[in-house]
Amino acid sequence: MVSSITTLLLWFFLTSHMITVTSTDSLAMSQCIRDGETLISAGRNFELGFFSPGISTSRYLGVWYRASSGNATIVWVANRENPLHNKLGTLRLNNKGILELLSNTNKTIWSSNIIASKTKATSSSIVQLLDTGNLVVKNGQDTNNEDNPLWQSFDYPGDTLMPGMKVGLNFVTGKNASQSCWKSDEDPAVGEYSLKFDPRGYPQLMQMKRSAISIRRGSWNGRYFTGSPAEDMHEFKTDFVFNKEEVYYEFEILDRSIFSVFKMDPSGNTQIMVWEIQTRIPVEVSMINGPNACKSYAFCGQNSWCFMDGNFAVCQCMKGYTPKFPEQWNTSQWSGGCVRKTPLKCNDTNGFFMYEYMKMPDTSSSWFSETMNLEECGKSCLENCSCVAYASLDIRNGGTGCLLWFDYLVDVMQFFKAGQDLYIKVPASELDIYHGHNKKIKVGIAAGVIVFGLITIVSIMIITKPGATRILCRRWQRRENIDLPTFDFSILAKATENFSSCNKLGEGGFGPVYKGTLSDGQHLAVKRLSKKSTQGLEEFKNEVVLIAKLQHRNLVKLLGCCIQGAEKILIYEYMPNKSLDYFVFDEIRRKLLNWHKRFDIISGIARGLLYLHQDSRLRIIHRDLKTSNILLDANMNPKISDFGLARTFLGDQAEDKTDRVVGTYGYMPPEYVVHGQFSMKSDVFSYGAIVLELISGKKNRQFSDPEHNLNLLGHAWRLWSNERPLELLDEVLKEGCTRSEVIRCIQVGLLCVQQRPADRPNMSSVVLMLNGEKLLPKPKVPGFYNDRSVTLETDSLLKNYTSFSTNEISNTMLDAR
């Protein structure tokens, strides 16, 4: 107690010799401010004082923007690493012109520590909070001179970049001014992420995670940093300076009616915060450098490029390169990158392929010239055996300057609109006419190759002339009353790079499906009938006839077909996010499907089935509904696909029977497996199995539990009967799900997989149930409940069928012998 009183008396004695001040913009040497007192800039936009962030009780000295809402935005903190632990702190300007933050024991918590200033402090020195938010120490006679202060806070950025604040490196002093995030919303100490310049090669802006590169914002191209084209905004002007003494960038606001800052949050994301100056009302908070796997440094490894297909990153080898580890590459493990198909020969038969809208490769090992033009740049790269690519240094005024890369390329990305041209050196053999979208030949090659190209063009024109097969295809379409574009086989071969395994999306009972890209950049899914396929021409024609007449947002769209010689091909709209099973059964990707997204998928499939069963011109039974046949578009909306096994019902027809049972075990209902009977209730059963798989993240056909021998459907029904339905829920969904919605979906799923078809609801009832517009009855025992068998009759009958399924995504065909 005595010690505490002594400490307080000492603090009052020390501070009694200082004159306190508040509600002004400056302090003289004889003045100080204590906790609870502030400096306010002349225009009353900024305030300096003590604060506690969030729920923390620690005290910090900082500058904040005085928003009208009262929620001040902290833009700079002095003692980031060394907080005060009470409200007894004091800020003063000592007789050497140094700002000091003192504790109640007179301990220096933080200081401006002016050592290198060329100008010496005088008795008239002051500290002033300017209306830019910059806290400066300057001599009194320099009140109107803001360019040469003794010290300024703008030289020490925190998590917030303000207009006039520099991020850069001084080559003379070695000082590196970087933006750095807070540790957390309650702790302003330097966090994991920072933004700074890498001066190697041609300087580039790097976002670091500790000491590793997280995101490379890229080199400056005259308009923006090549990895952040979103920052090329009309409201801002960015100034980039690079000379022998320093490299830095700063921004200014062109629209004088607003004030804006760039703020980095503790996760490394940068927000653009905007206020109206007159009212100081916040008008916008937008994100730059948000989640985007392509922006992760070297995501695709060397000699490859990344693009966003919907919400997912996809990697492609550069022209003339092939995956270094093909097996890993085909399973989307791209970090191994790509290597040359054949080594480059150092001669004049090489040329260049141009990629448009690109983020430039890492320039840390590049060479640059500010005086060359683009033609000279290309020539220089062609003559240098180690050069692998070139580009303009500055994209303004048609392009000036030169950047050369050597040996390998890393961290390249393609944008949809912004970005610049990148020229990749390739051997003459790679410069053929089959270039894809965003690629153009810009440098000529040997005359013999050009002649060969012309001959090839003429040959293709002759080969693709409509022949007998196309005439027959048109006649068949007219007979079936369908109007569907036909594609030449050569066009599809070119679009898929001759059905390359690198473009293979998957394979089903019909055959492989490839990603194709037409010359105008349109993406396609090309489904090619395999010569070994158990499905034949009839299934092919059946799929064309049915789906060509269907139009619904939850059905995949058929764009055309090709029947040419022995080739039978269907062309669909391309679904960038592949199929549902690609996500829901994968340990990593399943986390991308939160409960709200899964519920949307459950609802979307239901609407698609309702259309097939009731609302379309034809009443269609799909007969092969499963997770691998539910495709996901760029926004993760579900689309039912693969109508090769579908059947149509006429009039009042309710069911049909077949001796050829075709489908996938785990999704087929008992009456279909045992007796070959199918109806709309068959699809309802398949739908219920999908719903339960989506909720649990488990496959019905592979499910096992140590407590019993039930399949997933039986396990779900057992949990329901024991009033423990939520135990079925996928572990990754337990945070953030709506419990009542989950339970309702489990109940709907169980109603759909009931043993007897008559007990199952129709799809119109299912849609109403999901929307909470219909009472849900109690589910009865599901199909195949008794330890994966329905009855002894079922078990014996199944032995009389042969399965032709060899993998998870192919059809299981059960043919009676």
N, C-alpha and C positions, 0 to 999 in steps of 0.2 A: 504493500500500500504506500509506504514511504517512498519507495523507488518510483512508483507511478506518479506521485505528486511532484517529485524532484524533476522527472522528465518533462512534465507539463510546464513547470515553472521555467525550465531551461528553454523550452520551445517559445513560450510567451516573451521571454527576455530577448531571444534572437530576433523574433519577428516584430517586436515593438519598435525596432530601429528602422523598419521599412514602412513606407507609406502604401497602404492598400488602395486598389483602384478597381472599379467595375463599370461596365457599360461604356467603355471607350475602346478605341481600336489599337492603342499603343501603351507601352510601359517605358519609363525612363530608368536610369540606373538606381535611383533612390526608391523605386516603387516595386511592388510585388502583387500577386493575386493568390488568395487562399482558396481552398476547396469551398465551393458555393458562389465564388465570384468569377466573372468571365470578362473576356475581351470580345467586342462585337465589331465586325468590319464596318467601314464607312457606309456601304450600301445596305448593311444589315442582312447580308446573305449568309455570312459565316460567323461562327462563334467558337472561341477557344475557352476551354474550361476542363473541369474534372468530371469523370463519368464512370459508371460501372456497367459493363456490357451484359445484357441478358439478365440471368439470375445470379450472376457473380457478385460477390461483395467487394472484390478487389477494385482499387481506384486507379484510373489512368488519366493522363493529361492528353487531350486530343482536340482536334478541330472537327466541327460538324457543320453540315449544310442545314440551314434553318428552314425546313419545309413547313408549310402552313398547317399540316395535319398534326404537328407537334411531335411526330415520329422523326426525330433528327437522324440523319444519315452520317455516320462517322466516316470521315474521308482521310484522316491522318492521325496517328498515335505516336507520342514521343517515347514513352517508357514501355514499349511492347513486351520486352523480355523481363522487366523488373517492376512489377506492380507495387503500389502502396497498399498497406493492409488496414488503413484507417482513413478518416477524413481530415487528417491534420497536415496534408501536404501543402507546399508553398512553391510557387514559381517566381524566380527573380532574375534580373540581369546584373551580373557582378561587374566589378570595376575594370575587368579585362574585356568586357563585351561578350561574355559567355553566358548563355542561358543555362540556369541550373534549376533542377527540380529537387527540392529538399524534403526529407522526412521530418517528423517532429523531433528527431534526435540530431538534426542538422547533417544527416548522412545524405550524400549526393546520390539520388536515385537514377538520375539521367542528366546529361549536359550536352550542349551543342558542340563543345570542345573545338573552338576555332583555332586551328594551328596554321593551316596553309594559306590563309587569306593574305593577299598582297597589301590590302589596306588595313591599317591599324585602327583599333577602337579608340574613341575619344570620350571625354566626359559627357559629350552630347549624344552618345550612341543610344539608340532606342530599339525596342522590339515592337514590330507592328504586324497586325493581321490585315492583310490586303483583301480587297473585294474579289480577288481570284481564288481565295482560300489558301494562299501562300503566306506562311509565317516567316518574316524576315527580320534579321538583325542588321542595322545599318547606322551610319553616322547621321546625326541630326540634320546636317546641311544637305544630305542627299535624300531628303524626304520624297522628292519627286522622281528619283532615279531608282528604278526597280531592277536594272540590268546588272548592277555590280554590288550586291549586298555582301556584308561580311559573312553572312550565313543565311541559308533559306531552307525551309522544310521541303520544297519541291525537289531538292537534290537527294532526298531520302524517301522515295515512294514506299507506300505500304501496300495494302490490298486494293487501293483505289487510285486509278489514273485520272487526273483532272486536266483540263485544257492548259497547255503550257508546261506541264510536268514531263520530264524526259525519262525515257528508258534507254540506256545505252552504256557504252564503255569508253572511257578516256584512256587512250594508248599511252599518254605521257605519265599520268598519275597512277594508272592501274585501277582507278575507281570504277566499279561496275554497279550502276544504278538499275535495280531490278524491281519489278512488281512482285509481291509475295503475299499469299493468302494468309488468313488467320488460322490458328490451330483448330478453333471451333468458334461457334457463335458467341461463346462466353469467354474466349481466350484469344486476345489479339497477338500473342506471340507468333513468330514466323512458323507457318504450317508446312505441309508437304510440297505444295506447288509454288512455282515461281516462273516469272517470264523475264528472259534475259537474252542478250545477243551472244551468238557464237561467232567470233571474229575470223575463224579459219576459212580459207578459200575466199568465197564471196560471202560477206556477213549475212547471217540469217537469224530470225527471231525464233527462239526455242521456248517451249513450255516444259519445264523440268518437274519431275517428281523426285524429290531429294536430289541425287546426283545423276539420275538417268533421264534421258529424253522421253517425255510423255507424248507431246504433240509438237511437231515442227511447223510453226506458222510460216516458215519459208523465207526466201530472199525477196527483196523489194524489186518490183518490175516497173516502177514509175507511177503506178496507180494504187497498188495494194501489195501486201505480202502474199506470195503465190499460194500459200496454204490457207489463206483466210479471205477469199474474194468477197465474202459478205460484209467485210469492213469497208468496201468501196462504196460508201454511202454518201448521198448528196448533202446531208446535213453537216458532214465533217470534212475537214481538209487535213490530210496527214502529211507532215513534213519529215522526210528522211534525209539525214546528213551523214556522208561517209567521206572522210579525208584522212590525211596522215596522222592527225591528232586524235580523232574521235569518230565513233559511229553512234548514232542515236536516232530515235524517232519521237515525235510529239504530235499532238493533234490540236486543232482549234475548231470551234463551232461556227459554221457559216450563218446559221439561222440565229439572229440576235434575240429572238423572242424566247429561246429555250436555254436551259443549262443542262449539261449532261456529263456523266462520268462513266468510266469502265471499271466495274468492281468484280474482283475474283473471289468466288466463295470458297469455303474450306475443301470442297470437292474438286477444285480446279476449273469449274465452269465460270465463264465471264459473262456478266450481265451488263447491258447498256441501260442505265437509269436516266430518265429524262423528266425535267420539271419545266413548267412555264415560269419565266422569270418574274413577271408581274405579280402573279398570284402565289408562286412557289408551290403550286399544286402538282403532284406527280401525274404525268400523262402517259408514261410508257415504261415498262420494264421488259426488255427482250433479251434473248440469249444468243451469244455467239460462242462457237466452239463447244456446242452441246454434245450429247452422246452421239457418236458416229465412229464405228469401228475402223473405217478407212482412215480416220485422222490419227489413230494410234500409230506411233512411229514404227516404220518398217513392218507393218502388219502383214504384208505379202512377201517379205524377204527381198532378195535381190532380183533385178531385171524383170520386174513384173509391175502391174498397175492394178489399182483397186477402184471399184465403183460401187455405189450404193444401189442395190436392187430392192426397192421398197425400203424396208427397215433393216435390211441385212447386207453385209459387205460381201462382195465377190471379188476374187482375184483372177487375173488373166496374165499369162506370160506375154512379154513383149514379142513383137514380130521377130522371127528368127531364133526364138528361144523355146525351150521345152522344160517341163517341171523337173527339178533335180531329183525329187523323190516322188515318182508318179503315184504310188499307192497312197501315200499320205495326202497328196494333192487332190486325189479323187474323193477323199473323205473330208474335204474342206480344211485340211491342216496345211496351211499355205506358208508357214514361216520359213520353210526350206528354200523357197524362191525358185528361180529358173536359171538354166545354163544354156549356152549356145548349142543349137542343133549341130552345127558344124563350125569349126573355128574360122574366124575371119582371115582371109588372105590379105596381105598388105599390098593391094594393087588398085588400079583405077576401075575395076569392074564392080566395086561396091557402090551402094547408093543409100538413099534415106527414105524412111517411112515417116509420114507426119501424123502425129496424134493431136487432135484438137481438144480444147477445154481442159488442159492438164495443169495439175500442180507440179511445178518443176521438181526434179530429183534433189536430194541432199547436195548442197553446194560446198560442203566442208572440204572437199578435195578437188574442187573445180578450178578452172582458169578463166579469167574474164578480161575483156577489153572494152573500154568505153568508146573507142573510136571506130571500130570495124562496123561494116554494114552486114546484113544477113547473108548476102551472097559470099562475101569474104569469109564470114564465119563458117559457112558450110564447106568452102574450099579448104580452109585451115583444118577442119576436122577430117576431111577426106584424105588429106596428106599426112595426117598424124596417125600412125598405126595403132596407137593406144586409145585414141579418141573413140567413144562409143555413141555420143549424142551431142547435139548443139541446140541453142535457142537464142532468141533476142534477149539482151540484158534489160532493155527498156522497151515496153510495148507501145509507148505513145508515138504518134506521128508515123505509123506504119512499121515501127520497130527499128531500134538502133542498138549498137553495142553487141557484144558476143559473150556467150557462156559456153564453155566446153566441159564435157564430163569424160572421165577416163576409167577404163577397166570394167566398172560395173555401175549400175543405177540402183538407188534405193529410195523408198518412201515416195512413190509416185501415185497420184490419184487423179481420177477424171471427174469433173464437175458436169452438171447438166447445162449450164449457161456460161459461167465465167471460166477463168483459166486461160491458158495461152498455148501456142503451138510448140510442140516438142518434136525434134527430128532425130530418129533413131537410125544408126548405121546398120545396114543389113547387107548380106551378100546378094549378088545379082539374082541368084536362084529364088530368092524370097520376094522379088519385085514382080509378081505376076498380077493378073487382072482380078484375082479373087480377093481383093482387099475389102475388109468389112467397113462398117460405119465408123466415122470419125478418123479414118485413116486415108491419107492421100499420098501418092508418089510425087515428090517435089524435085528430086534430082534425077536427071536422065542417066541411063546405063548404056551399055554397049549396043550398037545398032543391031546386032544379031538377035539380042533379046527382044528388042522392040518389034522386029520383024516377026519373031516367033509369037509375040503377044498378039499381033494383028491376025496372024494365021489362026491362032486359037479362038479369037473373037468370031471370025468367019465360020469356023468349025462349029462353035456353039450355036450360032444362028441357024445353021443347017440342021444340026442334030435336034434342036428344040422345035423345029417346025411341026405344027400340029399333025399328028398321025392318026392311024386307025384306032389306037387305044383311046385317044382323047375323044374321037368321034363316038366310039362306043360308050364312053363315060357320059357324054352329053345326052346321048339317046336314053341311057338308063336314068339319068336325072330327070329328063322330061317325062319319062314313063311314071316315075315316082312322084312327080309334081313337086320337085324341089329345085331351088335356084341357088347353087353353091359355086363359088369360084373354084376353078381347077388350077393347080400349080404344075409347072413342068418339073420333072425330076431333077434336071440339071440346076435349076434355081434353088431347089431344096438342098441339093448336094453342096452347092456353093455356100448357102446360108449356114449349114452345119459343119463347114470345113470338111466335106466329104464324110459326114457322119462320124466325126472324130470322137474318140472316147473321152476327150477333155470336155466335150459338150454334152455328154450323156447325163440326163437328169434322173433316170431310173429305168426299171424294166418290170413289166407285168406279163400276164398270160398272153397278151396280144403281141408283145415284142418291146423293143427298147424305145424310149422317148428321149429326144435330143432337143437342146436349146438351139434355135436358129436365129440368125440376124440378117434381115434383108438389106439391100444396098441403101435404103432410105432410113435405116436405123431401127426399123420395127422389129421387136422381138417376137418369136414364135415358139410354140411347143410342137415338135414334129414327131408324130407317133408312127413308127414304121413297122408294118406287119413282118414278123420274123418268119423265115421259111420253115423254122422248126416249131412255130406256134401251134398250139392245140386248137386255137381259133382260126377259122378260115374265112373265105370270101363272104359267106353268108353273114357271119358275125360283123365283118367289116361293113357290108352294105346296111345291115340292121342298125348299126351305130350311126351311120350317115343319115339314113332316112329319119330316124327318131330325133336326133339332137338338132338336125338342120331346121326342124320345125318348132323348136323350143326356144323361148326367150324369157329368162328370169335372172335376177341379180344373183341368185344362189345356185345357178347352173353354169358350168363352164361353157364358153362360147366357141362353136366350131367355125373356123374361118375359111376352110376349104379342104379339098382332098386331091389326091393324085393316084390315078390308076394308069400305069404306063408299063407295058410289058408285064413282067412278074412282080413289079413294085406296086404295093398298095399302102398308101400313106394318108394319115389324117393330120390336118394342121389346126391347132387350137390356139386360143389366146394364151400367152405366156404367164404363168403364175410364179412370181419371183420367190415366194416363200415356200415353195414345194408343197408337200402334203402334210396333213395333220399328224400322221404317225412320226414324221421327221422331228416334230417338236415334243409331242406329249410323252413319248417313250424314251427320250434322251435325257440323261441326268443333268446336263447343262442347259440345253435349249428349253426344257420344260419350264424353267424359271421365267422365261419370257412370256409365258401364258399365265397371267394372273387370273383370279376368279372371274372378274368382270369380262375379260376377253373370252374365257371359256364359256361363260353363260351366253355371250353374244354368238359364239360358234354353235352352241347347242340350239339356240333359237333360229339361227340362219339355216342350219341343216333341216330343221323342222319345216320352215317356210318353203324350202326348195322341194321337199318331199310332198308337202301339201299341194304344191303346184303340179307336180307330176301325177299325183293320184286323183286330183279333183279339178284343178283350175285350168289345165292346159287343154288344147284342142283334142289331144289323145289322152286316154287314161293309161299311164305307163307304170309298170312294175320294174324296178331297177334290177333286182335279183343279185346284185353284187356290191351292196353298200358296205363299206369298211373304211377305216381311218386312212388307208393309203389311197382311197379314191375320193377323199375330201381334200381338195386343193385350197390353198390360201393365197389371196392376192396381196398386193403391196400393203394394204391396210389390215391384213389378217382376216378379211371377210371370207367365209367358207363358200366353196363352189363344188357341187356334186359333179363328178366326172365318170368316164368309162361306162358307156351305155352298150357295150358289145353284147351283153347277155340280157338286155332289157326285153320285155314283152309288152305288147299293147292289149288292152281289154276293150271289147266293143259292147255297146248297149248296157244291159244289166248284168253282164258277166262278172262274177264275183271271184272265181278261182279257176285254175287250170292245173293240168297234170303233165308231167314229163317223165320219160324213162331215162333221160340223161340229166342227172343231177350235177349241176355245175355251180361252183361258188367257193367260198372260203370258210373253212371250219372255224367256229368261234363266233361267226356272224349269221350262219344259216339256222333257221328255226327247226324244231324237231319234225314237224309234219313234212317239211321239204326233204330233209335228210332221209327220213324213214320211208315216206310214201311218194315223194316226188311232187307233192302238192304245193302250189305257190299261189299267193294272192297279195293284195295290198298289205295284209297283216304280216306277210313275210318280211317286207321292208321295214315295218314297224318294229319287228323283233330285232333286225339288224341295227336299227336306229337306237333302240334301248341299250344294246350292247356297247355301241359307240359312246352313248351318254355315260354309262358306268365306267368305261375306260377313261373318258375325259376327266371325270371326277376323281378317280383313284390314281391315274397315271400308270395303271397296270394293264397288261394285255390279258384278255380273257383266256386265250388258248395256252398261255404260258404261266398262268397264275398258280401259285402253290402257297399253302399255309400249313405250318407244323401241327396245328390243332385238328385239321380235317383234310379230306380229299376232295373238297368241293372246288368247282371252278369259280371264276370271279363273280358270275351271276348268283351262284348259290351262296357264296361268301357274303355278298351284299344283302341278300334276302335274310340270311341268318343274323347279321348285325341289325337289320331292320326289325326283325321279330323279337330280338333281345333289347330293343329300344336303345341301340348304340350306333345309329346311322352315321354320325360324324366321324367314327373311326375309319370309315372308308375313304375319307378325304385325303388327297395327296398332301404330303407333309409341307410342300412348298406353298400350299394355298392357305395354311391355317392362320396366317396373319393377313388381315385385310379382306376376308371373305364375308359375305352376308349369310349367316347361319340359316336363316329361314329359307333363303333362296336355294342353298345347297341341299337342304332336306327335301324341299319341293322337287328339285331335279332328280334326286335319288329315287324318290317315290315315283316320279314319271318314268324313269328308266326301268324300275322294277315292274311297273304296270305294262310296259311295252314288251318285256321278255317273259311274260307269263306263258305257262305250258300250253294252254288251249288258245288257239287263234281268236275264238269268239270273246275271250276275256280281255284281249288287248284293245286299247282305244284306237280309233282312227286318227289320222294326222290332224284333222281339224280340231278334234278334242285335245290333242297333245298341245297344239299352239295355244288354245285357250287356257289349259292347265299351266303352261309355262308363264303366261301373262297374269296368273292369279285370278282368272275370270271363270273358273269352273272348279267345283268341289272334286277332290281326289279320293277315289275309293281305296279300300285297303288292298294292297297287292297280294295275289295268290302265289303259289309255288312257281318258280321259274322253270323254263325248259332245261333239260339235262341236269336236273337237280341231284339225283341219286348218284353221287360220286362219279360225275362225268358221264353217266349213262342214264337214259330215260327208263328203260325197262330191259329185261332180258331179250325181248324181241328186237329192240333197237340195237343192242350190243351185237347180236348175231347178224343182223342185217348189215351193219356197218362193215362186218368182215367180208361181205360180198362186194364191196366197192374198192376201187383202186385209186390211191391219191397220186396225182402227178405234180403236186406242189413241191418245189425244191428250195424255195426261199420265202422270206417273210412277205415280200411284196408281189409275188406271183399268185395267180388263181389256183385254188385247189379244185381239181376236176374229179368228180366221183361218177364213174361210168359203170352201169350195171353190166355184169358179164353174162 
